[in-house]
Amino acid sequence: MNPNIAYKFCPRCSGNLLQEKENMLRCKKCRFEFYINALPCNAVLIENEKGEILLVKRKFDPKKGYWDWPGGFLDSYESLKDSIKREIKEELGVKIELEKFVGAYSDTYLFQNINNPVIVLVMAGKIKGEIKVSDDVSGYKYFSKKDIFKQKLAFASMRIGLRDYITGKS
Ligand SMILES: [Zn+2]
């Protein structure tokens, strides 16, 4: 379900929330404005020496078993670069050297039955050392720039981001 239906009570006073705008619910009692904003995520595009791109296999739902780009959610008060370094360490067990910013892509992420709006901030980077997957990742593979679009990709925005990156539009 959409978040404007999922959230019923004010987080400040527990009064009833009423939808006022597409992305804002207002508390009937204390007038608190509860905004439904996109949650920031990161992702990173990593190429090997053959020019193939790394994808990781999702260990959990949503989209368990689908191919995803490495990354995750930004923690509160964390910078984009710090969040990518943290996620890559957690998921792949390696250090990353970040290069250019690729783009920002809107998408949705189904979690706890709520279809949350997200914004995916994508960078390119290079890794050193041997990958050891852990955390929410069950495997990894490098795909050629042609074959990558034929895979079961977890999220629609990945196709747009990958195309921008490969065609150099970003
Ligand atoms: Zn309230």
Backbone and ligand atoms as CSV (ligand in chain L), in Angstrom:
chain,resi,resn,atom,element,x,y,z
A,1,MET,N,N,0.844,-1.206,0.000
A,1,MET,CA,C,0.000,0.000,0.000
A,1,MET,C,C,0.875,1.252,0.000
A,2,ASN,N,N,0.274,2.348,-0.415
A,2,ASN,CA,C,1.029,3.597,-0.441
A,2,ASN,C,C,1.145,4.191,0.962
A,3,PRO,N,N,2.237,4.927,1.231
A,3,PRO,CA,C,2.439,5.455,2.591
A,3,PRO,C,C,1.334,6.401,3.054
A,4,ASN,N,N,0.693,7.117,2.138
A,4,ASN,CA,C,-0.361,8.048,2.587
A,4,ASN,C,C,-1.593,7.313,3.110
A,5,ILE,N,N,-1.689,6.008,2.828
A,5,ILE,CA,C,-2.772,5.185,3.391
A,5,ILE,C,C,-2.254,4.437,4.625
A,6,ALA,N,N,-0.975,4.068,4.589
A,6,ALA,CA,C,-0.399,3.250,5.662
A,6,ALA,C,C,-0.307,3.998,6.997
A,7,TYR,N,N,0.005,5.288,6.932
A,7,TYR,CA,C,0.214,6.042,8.183
A,7,TYR,C,C,-1.089,6.707,8.604
A,8,LYS,N,N,-1.580,6.297,9.778
A,8,LYS,CA,C,-2.904,6.749,10.219
A,8,LYS,C,C,-2.862,7.711,11.393
A,9,PHE,N,N,-1.783,7.639,12.186
A,9,PHE,CA,C,-1.755,8.431,13.423
A,9,PHE,C,C,-0.532,9.345,13.473
A,10,CYS,N,N,-0.705,10.481,14.096
A,10,CYS,CA,C,0.346,11.487,14.225
A,10,CYS,C,C,1.509,10.938,15.059
A,11,PRO,N,N,2.760,11.023,14.556
A,11,PRO,CA,C,3.902,10.531,15.335
A,11,PRO,C,C,4.204,11.394,16.554
A,12,ARG,N,N,3.622,12.611,16.614
A,12,ARG,CA,C,3.891,13.501,17.738
A,12,ARG,C,C,2.846,13.365,18.847
A,13,CYS,N,N,1.553,13.343,18.481
A,13,CYS,CA,C,0.514,13.347,19.530
A,13,CYS,C,C,-0.464,12.173,19.405
A,14,SER,N,N,-0.287,11.320,18.403
A,14,SER,CA,C,-1.141,10.163,18.108
A,14,SER,C,C,-2.570,10.522,17.689
A,15,GLY,N,N,-2.775,11.765,17.307
A,15,GLY,CA,C,-4.073,12.156,16.714
A,15,GLY,C,C,-4.231,11.554,15.330
A,16,ASN,N,N,-5.400,11.703,14.739
A,16,ASN,CA,C,-5.633,11.153,13.400
A,16,ASN,C,C,-4.968,11.994,12.325
A,17,LEU,N,N,-4.330,11.299,11.374
A,17,LEU,CA,C,-3.728,11.993,10.231
A,17,LEU,C,C,-4.728,12.019,9.086
A,18,LEU,N,N,-4.845,13.169,8.447
A,18,LEU,CA,C,-5.691,13.288,7.268
A,18,LEU,C,C,-4.830,13.742,6.101
A,19,GLN,N,N,-5.112,13.175,4.922
A,19,GLN,CA,C,-4.325,13.566,3.763
A,19,GLN,C,C,-4.697,14.980,3.333
A,20,GLU,N,N,-3.679,15.834,3.185
A,20,GLU,CA,C,-3.944,17.206,2.758
A,20,GLU,C,C,-3.416,17.455,1.353
A,21,LYS,N,N,-2.240,16.909,1.068
A,21,LYS,CA,C,-1.665,16.982,-0.283
A,21,LYS,C,C,-1.214,15.574,-0.640
A,22,GLU,N,N,-0.784,15.429,-1.883
A,22,GLU,CA,C,-0.347,14.110,-2.341
A,22,GLU,C,C,0.747,13.541,-1.442
A,23,ASN,N,N,1.641,14.408,-0.993
A,23,ASN,CA,C,2.777,13.923,-0.196
A,23,ASN,C,C,2.765,14.467,1.231
A,24,MET,N,N,1.583,14.897,1.729
A,24,MET,CA,C,1.546,15.437,3.096
A,24,MET,C,C,0.249,15.072,3.805
A,25,LEU,N,N,0.414,14.542,5.014
A,25,LEU,CA,C,-0.723,14.241,5.874
A,25,LEU,C,C,-0.658,15.229,7.042
A,26,ARG,N,N,-1.817,15.689,7.483
A,26,ARG,CA,C,-1.811,16.636,8.598
A,26,ARG,C,C,-2.594,16.051,9.779
A,27,CYS,N,N,-2.052,16.265,10.978
A,27,CYS,CA,C,-2.732,15.802,12.186
A,27,CYS,C,C,-3.948,16.680,12.466
A,28,LYS,N,N,-5.077,15.992,12.682
A,28,LYS,CA,C,-6.330,16.686,12.948
A,28,LYS,C,C,-6.270,17.435,14.287
A,29,LYS,N,N,-5.480,16.875,15.205
A,29,LYS,CA,C,-5.460,17.406,16.569
A,29,LYS,C,C,-4.429,18.534,16.748
A,30,CYS,N,N,-3.134,18.243,16.423
A,30,CYS,CA,C,-2.092,19.231,16.706
A,30,CYS,C,C,-1.594,19.943,15.451
A,31,ARG,N,N,-2.150,19.616,14.281
A,31,ARG,CA,C,-1.831,20.266,13.005
A,31,ARG,C,C,-0.438,19.907,12.477
A,32,PHE,N,N,0.222,18.952,13.107
A,32,PHE,CA,C,1.552,18.504,12.650
A,32,PHE,C,C,1.484,18.078,11.181
A,33,GLU,N,N,2.467,18.525,10.409
A,33,GLU,CA,C,2.530,18.166,8.979
A,33,GLU,C,C,3.482,16.997,8.795
A,34,PHE,N,N,2.944,15.896,8.348
A,34,PHE,CA,C,3.734,14.675,8.161
A,34,PHE,C,C,3.992,14.503,6.663
A,35,TYR,N,N,5.215,14.747,6.249
A,35,TYR,CA,C,5.560,14.665,4.823
A,35,TYR,C,C,6.011,13.264,4.440
A,36,ILE,N,N,5.602,12.858,3.249
A,36,ILE,CA,C,6.049,11.575,2.709
A,36,ILE,C,C,7.085,11.884,1.623
A,37,ASN,N,N,8.336,11.854,2.016
A,37,ASN,CA,C,9.425,12.157,1.087
A,37,ASN,C,C,10.100,10.874,0.635
A,38,ALA,N,N,10.781,10.978,-0.495
A,38,ALA,CA,C,11.554,9.832,-0.983
A,38,ALA,C,C,12.700,9.547,-0.013
A,39,LEU,N,N,12.938,8.274,0.250
A,39,LEU,CA,C,14.048,7.869,1.116
A,39,LEU,C,C,15.311,7.778,0.262
A,40,PRO,N,N,16.430,8.350,0.725
A,40,PRO,CA,C,17.642,8.304,-0.088
A,40,PRO,C,C,18.360,6.953,-0.003
A,41,CYS,N,N,18.714,6.423,-1.164
A,41,CYS,CA,C,19.485,5.179,-1.273
A,41,CYS,C,C,20.751,5.486,-2.068
A,42,ASN,N,N,21.732,4.622,-1.921
A,42,ASN,CA,C,22.921,4.742,-2.761
A,42,ASN,C,C,23.078,3.487,-3.602
A,43,ALA,N,N,23.839,3.622,-4.653
A,43,ALA,CA,C,24.211,2.461,-5.467
A,43,ALA,C,C,25.530,2.800,-6.130
A,44,VAL,N,N,26.266,1.750,-6.485
A,44,VAL,CA,C,27.560,2.018,-7.109
A,44,VAL,C,C,27.772,1.092,-8.289
A,45,LEU,N,N,28.298,1.678,-9.361
A,45,LEU,CA,C,28.593,0.933,-10.582
A,45,LEU,C,C,30.089,0.651,-10.603
A,46,ILE,N,N,30.393,-0.648,-10.579
A,46,ILE,CA,C,31.791,-1.094,-10.494
A,46,ILE,C,C,32.099,-1.932,-11.733
A,47,GLU,N,N,33.125,-1.525,-12.446
A,47,GLU,CA,C,33.543,-2.293,-13.645
A,47,GLU,C,C,34.795,-3.084,-13.338
A,48,ASN,N,N,34.927,-4.240,-13.968
A,48,ASN,CA,C,36.199,-4.968,-13.894
A,48,ASN,C,C,37.085,-4.569,-15.085
A,49,GLU,N,N,38.246,-5.218,-15.203
A,49,GLU,CA,C,39.198,-4.832,-16.263
A,49,GLU,C,C,38.687,-5.157,-17.671
A,50,LYS,N,N,37.655,-6.045,-17.738
A,50,LYS,CA,C,37.071,-6.365,-19.049
A,50,LYS,C,C,35.922,-5.420,-19.419
A,51,GLY,N,N,35.650,-4.461,-18.558
A,51,GLY,CA,C,34.548,-3.537,-18.833
A,51,GLY,C,C,33.183,-4.106,-18.497
A,52,GLU,N,N,33.169,-5.170,-17.681
A,52,GLU,CA,C,31.895,-5.736,-17.236
A,52,GLU,C,C,31.480,-5.075,-15.916
A,53,ILE,N,N,30.166,-5.080,-15.675
A,53,ILE,CA,C,29.620,-4.374,-14.505
A,53,ILE,C,C,29.160,-5.365,-13.438
A,54,LEU,N,N,29.508,-5.038,-12.209
A,54,LEU,CA,C,29.192,-5.906,-11.070
A,54,LEU,C,C,27.748,-5.736,-10.608
A,55,LEU,N,N,27.048,-6.856,-10.486
A,55,LEU,CA,C,25.736,-6.844,-9.832
A,55,LEU,C,C,25.751,-7.857,-8.701
A,56,VAL,N,N,24.886,-7.642,-7.721
A,56,VAL,CA,C,24.802,-8.561,-6.578
A,56,VAL,C,C,23.407,-9.180,-6.527
A,57,LYS,N,N,23.362,-10.406,-6.018
A,57,LYS,CA,C,22.083,-11.123,-5.919
A,57,LYS,C,C,21.445,-10.836,-4.565
A,58,ARG,N,N,20.171,-10.461,-4.600
A,58,ARG,CA,C,19.476,-10.108,-3.358
A,58,ARG,C,C,19.141,-11.359,-2.536
A,59,LYS,N,N,19.513,-11.300,-1.268
A,59,LYS,CA,C,19.311,-12.437,-0.366
A,59,LYS,C,C,17.909,-12.439,0.242
A,60,PHE,N,N,17.321,-11.263,0.353
A,60,PHE,CA,C,16.013,-11.126,1.013
A,60,PHE,C,C,15.017,-10.399,0.113
A,61,ASP,N,N,13.744,-10.539,0.474
A,61,ASP,CA,C,12.703,-9.744,-0.171
A,61,ASP,C,C,12.805,-8.298,0.272
A,62,PRO,N,N,12.372,-7.318,-0.492
A,62,PRO,CA,C,11.741,-7.491,-1.795
A,62,PRO,C,C,12.730,-7.919,-2.876
A,63,LYS,N,N,12.206,-8.633,-3.867
A,63,LYS,CA,C,12.990,-9.039,-5.043
A,63,LYS,C,C,14.141,-9.983,-4.704
A,64,LYS,N,N,13.887,-10.888,-3.774
A,64,LYS,CA,C,14.867,-11.924,-3.431
A,64,LYS,C,C,15.256,-12.716,-4.690
A,65,GLY,N,N,16.553,-12.924,-4.893
A,65,GLY,CA,C,17.027,-13.687,-6.039
A,65,GLY,C,C,17.240,-12.866,-7.303
A,66,TYR,N,N,16.791,-11.625,-7.294
A,66,TYR,CA,C,16.999,-10.741,-8.448
A,66,TYR,C,C,18.380,-10.078,-8.352
A,67,TRP,N,N,18.839,-9.579,-9.496
A,67,TRP,CA,C,20.112,-8.861,-9.526
A,67,TRP,C,C,19.904,-7.389,-9.182
A,68,ASP,N,N,20.789,-6.901,-8.374
A,68,ASP,CA,C,20.683,-5.519,-7.885
A,68,ASP,C,C,22.058,-4.878,-8.030
A,69,TRP,N,N,22.116,-3.566,-7.974
A,69,TRP,CA,C,23.445,-2.971,-7.895
A,69,TRP,C,C,23.827,-2.873,-6.428
A,70,PRO,N,N,25.100,-2.975,-6.108
A,70,PRO,CA,C,25.503,-2.917,-4.699
A,70,PRO,C,C,25.094,-1.570,-4.106
A,71,GLY,N,N,24.691,-1.586,-2.857
A,71,GLY,CA,C,24.282,-0.332,-2.205
A,71,GLY,C,C,23.178,-0.573,-1.209
A,72,GLY,N,N,22.600,0.517,-0.731
A,72,GLY,CA,C,21.536,0.400,0.264
A,72,GLY,C,C,21.029,1.773,0.657
A,73,PHE,N,N,20.466,1.864,1.843
A,73,PHE,CA,C,19.901,3.134,2.314
A,73,PHE,C,C,20.959,3.983,3.010
A,74,LEU,N,N,20.822,5.281,2.878
A,74,LEU,CA,C,21.677,6.195,3.637
A,74,LEU,C,C,21.177,6.239,5.080
A,75,ASP,N,N,22.111,6.197,6.030
A,75,ASP,CA,C,21.731,6.409,7.424
A,75,ASP,C,C,21.473,7.899,7.643
A,76,SER,N,N,20.775,8.223,8.726
A,76,SER,CA,C,20.545,9.628,9.059
A,76,SER,C,C,21.884,10.336,9.238
A,77,TYR,N,N,22.020,11.506,8.663
A,77,TYR,CA,C,23.189,12.399,8.817
A,77,TYR,C,C,24.462,11.856,8.164
A,78,GLU,N,N,24.322,10.822,7.339
A,78,GLU,CA,C,25.487,10.233,6.684
A,78,GLU,C,C,25.646,10.834,5.284
A,79,SER,N,N,26.889,11.075,4.860
A,79,SER,CA,C,27.105,11.599,3.508
A,79,SER,C,C,26.937,10.475,2.491
A,80,LEU,N,N,26.725,10.853,1.242
A,80,LEU,CA,C,26.570,9.851,0.177
A,80,LEU,C,C,27.818,8.973,0.090
A,81,LYS,N,N,28.988,9.623,0.061
A,81,LYS,CA,C,30.230,8.850,-0.090
A,81,LYS,C,C,30.467,7.919,1.098
A,82,ASP,N,N,30.235,8.418,2.297
A,82,ASP,CA,C,30.408,7.556,3.481
A,82,ASP,C,C,29.442,6.382,3.452
A,83,SER,N,N,28.215,6.648,2.996
A,83,SER,CA,C,27.211,5.574,2.968
A,83,SER,C,C,27.595,4.495,1.952
A,84,ILE,N,N,28.160,4.900,0.834
A,84,ILE,CA,C,28.583,3.907,-0.169
A,84,ILE,C,C,29.746,3.082,0.382
A,85,LYS,N,N,30.723,3.754,0.986
A,85,LYS,CA,C,31.870,3.026,1.555
A,85,LYS,C,C,31.411,2.010,2.601
A,86,ARG,N,N,30.462,2.417,3.426
A,86,ARG,CA,C,29.929,1.516,4.463
A,86,ARG,C,C,29.211,0.318,3.838
A,87,GLU,N,N,28.335,0.586,2.874
A,87,GLU,CA,C,27.566,-0.500,2.246
A,87,GLU,C,C,28.476,-1.487,1.508
A,88,ILE,N,N,29.487,-0.975,0.834
A,88,ILE,CA,C,30.383,-1.852,0.067
A,88,ILE,C,C,31.207,-2.735,1.005
A,89,LYS,N,N,31.618,-2.152,2.113
A,89,LYS,CA,C,32.328,-2.938,3.135
A,89,LYS,C,C,31.411,-4.043,3.681
A,90,GLU,N,N,30.147,-3.671,3.978
A,90,GLU,CA,C,29.186,-4.636,4.538
A,90,GLU,C,C,28.844,-5.745,3.547
A,91,GLU,N,N,28.576,-5.354,2.309
A,91,GLU,CA,C,28.062,-6.327,1.326
A,91,GLU,C,C,29.162,-7.124,0.638
A,92,LEU,N,N,30.284,-6.460,0.337
A,92,LEU,CA,C,31.319,-7.098,-0.485
A,92,LEU,C,C,32.639,-7.320,0.252
A,93,GLY,N,N,32.785,-6.725,1.417
A,93,GLY,CA,C,34.004,-6.907,2.214
A,93,GLY,C,C,35.239,-6.267,1.616
A,94,VAL,N,N,35.056,-5.250,0.766
A,94,VAL,CA,C,36.206,-4.573,0.153
A,94,VAL,C,C,36.093,-3.057,0.317
A,95,LYS,N,N,37.203,-2.389,0.025
A,95,LYS,CA,C,37.212,-0.923,0.034
A,95,LYS,C,C,36.920,-0.421,-1.370
A,96,ILE,N,N,36.280,0.739,-1.434
A,96,ILE,CA,C,35.955,1.307,-2.743
A,96,ILE,C,C,36.565,2.687,-2.908
A,97,GLU,N,N,37.033,2.933,-4.125
A,97,GLU,CA,C,37.521,4.265,-4.480
A,97,GLU,C,C,36.464,4.870,-5.396
A,98,LEU,N,N,35.837,5.943,-4.948
A,98,LEU,CA,C,34.720,6.501,-5.721
A,98,LEU,C,C,35.207,7.428,-6.819
A,99,GLU,N,N,34.485,7.369,-7.944
A,99,GLU,CA,C,34.830,8.222,-9.079
A,99,GLU,C,C,33.707,9.235,-9.295
A,100,LYS,N,N,33.074,9.204,-10.468
A,100,LYS,CA,C,32.084,10.259,-10.745
A,100,LYS,C,C,30.677,9.913,-10.239
A,101,PHE,N,N,29.878,10.970,-10.122
A,101,PHE,CA,C,28.457,10.827,-9.816
A,101,PHE,C,C,27.736,10.492,-11.116
A,102,VAL,N,N,26.913,9.448,-11.102
A,102,VAL,CA,C,26.233,8.996,-12.320
A,102,VAL,C,C,24.865,9.653,-12.466
A,103,GLY,N,N,24.084,9.667,-11.391
A,103,GLY,CA,C,22.757,10.263,-11.479
A,103,GLY,C,C,21.896,9.928,-10.281
A,104,ALA,N,N,20.697,10.525,-10.254
A,104,ALA,CA,C,19.717,10.290,-9.187
A,104,ALA,C,C,18.444,9.771,-9.829
A,105,TYR,N,N,17.923,8.656,-9.338
A,105,TYR,CA,C,16.813,7.975,-9.999
A,105,TYR,C,C,15.680,7.685,-9.013
A,106,SER,N,N,14.464,8.049,-9.400
A,106,SER,CA,C,13.286,7.789,-8.560
A,106,SER,C,C,12.832,6.348,-8.755
A,107,ASP,N,N,12.370,5.761,-7.663
A,107,ASP,CA,C,11.837,4.404,-7.738
A,107,ASP,C,C,10.965,4.180,-6.511
A,108,THR,N,N,10.460,2.955,-6.353
A,108,THR,CA,C,9.740,2.609,-5.122
A,108,THR,C,C,10.351,1.333,-4.558
A,109,TYR,N,N,10.193,1.179,-3.245
A,109,TYR,CA,C,10.780,0.035,-2.541
A,109,TYR,C,C,9.754,-0.499,-1.559
A,110,LEU,N,N,9.299,-1.723,-1.820
A,110,LEU,CA,C,8.274,-2.331,-0.974
A,110,LEU,C,C,8.912,-2.889,0.287
A,111,PHE,N,N,8.538,-2.331,1.428
A,111,PHE,CA,C,9.089,-2.794,2.692
A,111,PHE,C,C,8.011,-2.735,3.758
A,112,GLN,N,N,7.852,-3.830,4.487
A,112,GLN,CA,C,6.818,-3.947,5.524
A,112,GLN,C,C,5.442,-3.576,4.976
A,113,ASN,N,N,5.216,-4.045,3.746
A,113,ASN,CA,C,3.929,-3.848,3.082
A,113,ASN,C,C,3.667,-2.407,2.618
A,114,ILE,N,N,4.650,-1.545,2.758
A,114,ILE,CA,C,4.487,-0.156,2.342
A,114,ILE,C,C,5.385,0.106,1.138
A,115,ASN,N,N,4.792,0.687,0.117
A,115,ASN,CA,C,5.518,0.964,-1.119
A,115,ASN,C,C,6.160,2.349,-1.009
A,116,ASN,N,N,7.366,2.380,-0.466
A,116,ASN,CA,C,8.012,3.656,-0.160
A,116,ASN,C,C,8.635,4.294,-1.393
A,117,PRO,N,N,8.460,5.606,-1.566
A,117,PRO,CA,C,9.215,6.276,-2.624
A,117,PRO,C,C,10.685,6.385,-2.219
A,118,VAL,N,N,11.570,6.118,-3.162
A,118,VAL,CA,C,13.006,6.234,-2.880
A,118,VAL,C,C,13.669,7.048,-3.985
A,119,ILE,N,N,14.826,7.610,-3.665
A,119,ILE,CA,C,15.656,8.255,-4.676
A,119,ILE,C,C,17.033,7.585,-4.599
A,120,VAL,N,N,17.454,7.028,-5.714
A,120,VAL,CA,C,18.704,6.253,-5.725
A,120,VAL,C,C,19.826,7.122,-6.272
A,121,LEU,N,N,20.831,7.368,-5.444
A,121,LEU,CA,C,21.973,8.208,-5.809
A,121,LEU,C,C,23.107,7.293,-6.239
A,122,VAL,N,N,23.457,7.376,-7.507
A,122,VAL,CA,C,24.379,6.396,-8.090
A,122,VAL,C,C,25.736,7.026,-8.389
A,123,MET,N,N,26.778,6.345,-7.965
A,123,MET,CA,C,28.147,6.764,-8.285
A,123,MET,C,C,28.867,5.605,-8.969
A,124,ALA,N,N,29.954,5.934,-9.639
A,124,ALA,CA,C,30.829,4.902,-10.192
A,124,ALA,C,C,32.037,4.790,-9.278
A,125,GLY,N,N,32.620,3.593,-9.223
A,125,GLY,CA,C,33.786,3.408,-8.356
A,125,GLY,C,C,34.587,2.183,-8.739
A,126,LYS,N,N,35.741,2.093,-8.099
A,126,LYS,CA,C,36.609,0.929,-8.342
A,126,LYS,C,C,36.912,0.242,-7.015
A,127,ILE,N,N,36.936,-1.101,-7.050
A,127,ILE,CA,C,37.252,-1.836,-5.822
A,127,ILE,C,C,38.592,-2.552,-5.974
A,128,LYS,N,N,39.198,-2.806,-4.825
A,128,LYS,CA,C,40.442,-3.575,-4.784
A,128,LYS,C,C,40.251,-4.740,-3.823
A,129,GLY,N,N,40.861,-5.874,-4.156
A,129,GLY,CA,C,40.781,-7.021,-3.265
A,129,GLY,C,C,39.684,-7.983,-3.663
A,130,GLU,N,N,39.631,-9.071,-2.929
A,130,GLU,CA,C,38.707,-10.153,-3.261
A,130,GLU,C,C,37.358,-9.934,-2.588
A,131,ILE,N,N,36.286,-10.114,-3.379
A,131,ILE,CA,C,34.928,-9.916,-2.863
A,131,ILE,C,C,34.520,-11.104,-1.997
A,132,LYS,N,N,33.995,-10.795,-0.823
A,132,LYS,CA,C,33.367,-11.819,0.024
A,132,LYS,C,C,31.992,-11.294,0.388
A,133,VAL,N,N,30.951,-11.892,-0.222
A,133,VAL,CA,C,29.618,-11.341,0.002
A,133,VAL,C,C,29.103,-11.681,1.404
A,134,SER,N,N,28.354,-10.738,1.951
A,134,SER,CA,C,27.681,-10.977,3.235
A,134,SER,C,C,26.516,-9.996,3.348
A,135,ASP,N,N,25.977,-9.875,4.549
A,135,ASP,CA,C,24.855,-8.954,4.799
A,135,ASP,C,C,23.624,-9.407,4.008
A,136,ASP,N,N,23.073,-8.543,3.168
A,136,ASP,CA,C,21.835,-8.882,2.461
A,136,ASP,C,C,22.082,-9.351,1.018
A,137,VAL,N,N,23.301,-9.846,0.764
A,137,VAL,CA,C,23.697,-10.271,-0.578
A,137,VAL,C,C,24.055,-11.758,-0.552
A,138,SER,N,N,23.581,-12.526,-1.564
A,138,SER,CA,C,23.868,-13.963,-1.572
A,138,SER,C,C,24.848,-14.364,-2.678
A,139,GLY,N,N,25.195,-13.449,-3.565
A,139,GLY,CA,C,26.141,-13.771,-4.629
A,139,GLY,C,C,26.461,-12.540,-5.449
A,140,TYR,N,N,27.413,-12.682,-6.361
A,140,TYR,CA,C,27.735,-11.553,-7.245
A,140,TYR,C,C,28.201,-12.080,-8.591
A,141,LYS,N,N,28.101,-11.221,-9.598
A,141,LYS,CA,C,28.560,-11.591,-10.938
A,141,LYS,C,C,28.814,-10.323,-11.740
A,142,TYR,N,N,29.822,-10.405,-12.619
A,142,TYR,CA,C,30.056,-9.303,-13.557
A,142,TYR,C,C,29.337,-9.620,-14.870
A,143,PHE,N,N,28.623,-8.640,-15.399
A,143,PHE,CA,C,27.889,-8.807,-16.657
A,143,PHE,C,C,28.418,-7.846,-17.717
A,144,SER,N,N,28.441,-8.320,-18.966
A,144,SER,CA,C,28.833,-7.423,-20.056
A,144,SER,C,C,27.746,-6.354,-20.212
A,145,LYS,N,N,28.121,-5.247,-20.835
A,145,LYS,CA,C,27.181,-4.123,-20.972
A,145,LYS,C,C,25.994,-4.468,-21.868
A,146,LYS,N,N,26.116,-5.538,-22.634
A,146,LYS,CA,C,25.016,-5.977,-23.484
A,146,LYS,C,C,24.108,-6.941,-22.704
A,147,ASP,N,N,24.738,-7.890,-22.034
A,147,ASP,CA,C,23.968,-8.935,-21.336
A,147,ASP,C,C,23.259,-8.432,-20.079
A,148,ILE,N,N,23.752,-7.359,-19.519
A,148,ILE,CA,C,23.221,-6.909,-18.222
A,148,ILE,C,C,21.723,-6.585,-18.310
A,149,PHE,N,N,21.288,-6.103,-19.470
A,149,PHE,CA,C,19.871,-5.726,-19.620
A,149,PHE,C,C,18.959,-6.942,-19.771
A,150,LYS,N,N,19.534,-8.109,-20.040
A,150,LYS,CA,C,18.737,-9.330,-20.194
A,150,LYS,C,C,18.506,-10.035,-18.862
A,151,GLN,N,N,19.122,-9.529,-17.805
A,151,GLN,CA,C,19.018,-10.188,-16.498
A,151,GLN,C,C,17.725,-9.791,-15.787
A,152,LYS,N,N,17.393,-10.577,-14.756
A,152,LYS,CA,C,16.256,-10.231,-13.891
A,152,LYS,C,C,16.721,-9.117,-12.949
A,153,LEU,N,N,16.541,-7.875,-13.384
A,153,LEU,CA,C,16.987,-6.734,-12.577
A,153,LEU,C,C,15.909,-6.390,-11.546
A,154,ALA,N,N,16.346,-6.106,-10.326
A,154,ALA,CA,C,15.408,-5.951,-9.210
A,154,ALA,C,C,14.510,-4.721,-9.340
A,155,PHE,N,N,15.025,-3.621,-9.866
A,155,PHE,CA,C,14.274,-2.358,-9.834
A,155,PHE,C,C,14.316,-1.661,-11.200
A,156,ALA,N,N,13.190,-1.053,-11.552
A,156,ALA,CA,C,13.040,-0.412,-12.865
A,156,ALA,C,C,14.076,0.684,-13.100
A,157,SER,N,N,14.420,1.431,-12.052
A,157,SER,CA,C,15.363,2.545,-12.210
A,157,SER,C,C,16.751,2.063,-12.611
A,158,MET,N,N,17.052,0.795,-12.352
A,158,MET,CA,C,18.378,0.271,-12.706
A,158,MET,C,C,18.618,0.341,-14.206
A,159,ARG,N,N,17.571,0.058,-14.982
A,159,ARG,CA,C,17.718,0.083,-16.446
A,159,ARG,C,C,18.076,1.485,-16.930
A,160,ILE,N,N,17.434,2.483,-16.333
A,160,ILE,CA,C,17.685,3.876,-16.747
A,160,ILE,C,C,19.099,4.292,-16.322
A,161,GLY,N,N,19.455,3.973,-15.075
A,161,GLY,CA,C,20.786,4.330,-14.569
A,161,GLY,C,C,21.898,3.639,-15.333
A,162,LEU,N,N,21.696,2.361,-15.620
A,162,LEU,CA,C,22.708,1.616,-16.374
A,162,LEU,C,C,22.855,2.180,-17.783
A,163,ARG,N,N,21.727,2.519,-18.396
A,163,ARG,CA,C,21.778,3.080,-19.750
A,163,ARG,C,C,22.514,4.423,-19.750
A,164,ASP,N,N,22.183,5.276,-18.785
A,164,ASP,CA,C,22.874,6.573,-18.670
A,164,ASP,C,C,24.379,6.372,-18.513
A,165,TYR,N,N,24.736,5.444,-17.658
A,165,TYR,CA,C,26.161,5.190,-17.376
A,165,TYR,C,C,26.881,4.656,-18.617
A,166,ILE,N,N,26.260,3.678,-19.272
A,166,ILE,CA,C,26.893,3.012,-20.420
A,166,ILE,C,C,26.984,3.949,-21.630
A,167,THR,N,N,25.935,4.749,-21.835
A,167,THR,CA,C,25.973,5.658,-22.979
A,167,THR,C,C,26.690,6.973,-22.649
A,168,GLY,N,N,27.092,7.112,-21.398
A,168,GLY,CA,C,27.835,8.321,-21.002
A,168,GLY,C,C,26.976,9.571,-20.905
A,169,LYS,N,N,25.656,9.361,-20.748
A,169,LYS,CA,C,24.739,10.513,-20.670
A,169,LYS,C,C,24.810,11.233,-19.333
A,170,SER,N,N,25.296,10.531,-18.320
A,170,SER,CA,C,25.264,11.127,-16.982
A,170,SER,C,C,26.322,12.206,-16.827
L,1,ZN,ZN,ZN,-0.616,15.474,16.260
